[in-house]
Amino acid sequence: MRVEGQLVFNSIACILKAVLAGFGLAYLPRDLVATHLADGALIQVLAEWCPPFPGYHLYYPSRRQPTPAFALLVDALRYRGERSR
């Protein structure tokens, strides 16, 4: 398929607005578009090419002394992860 024109964005919100306005296809996080998929404003294409997203992972060197701010972030993420189980 030949496509005319090109849009370039640096914001996911702008990409979502453009795709909702009918400007083409977009590759966006599913949790961001779930309501639009449910109400029929968007449809998923190429589903077999979209592997499931297992979640975010945080890798950091455990041998170094973390900064206090980083230690708080890790503790908060651990707490949130334990609550969701």
Secondary structure, 3 states (H helix, E strand, C coil): CCCCCCCCCCCHHHHHHHHHCCCCCCCCCHHHHHHHHHCCCCCCCCHHHCCCCCCCCCCCCCCCCCCHHHHHHHHHHHHHHHHCC
